[in-house]
Amino acid sequence: MDTDKFLEVAKKLDSKKKGKKEEFEKLKKLFERFHLLNRAYLDKETFEKAQESISSIAEAMANTIRYLDEEIARLRNKGRKQPFENVALAEMQKTQKRNEMLVNEYLAGATK
């Protein structure tokens, strides 16, 4: 997933003066949807702290996505998996796919 591009777009939005409030609200709604998908990987405290600015929201989302990528890679590379690990891997992959769709949808709207 292209988290660097997402962070770059968020940084540009944060430095922009005109339309910043509308973009912040749009990103906040995306972050709420993101949190619903990633409740198991993004705790409530981090979610609440990140809602202060565009850059903190983007960082929290990017860190969660990176964490999932690392966990997916770790479980894939593990030789013998326990049955619960296969279920966890499948769940993480499904969540990561949805995260990718959310971010791509946002990036498509933000680059217009």
Secondary structure, DSSP 8 states (H G I E B T S, - for coil): --HHHHHHHHHHHHH--TTHHHHHHHHHHHHHHHHHHTTTTS-HHHHHHHTT-HHHHHHHHHHHHHHHHHHHHHHHH-SS--HHHHHHHHHHHHHHHHHHHHHHHHHHHHT-
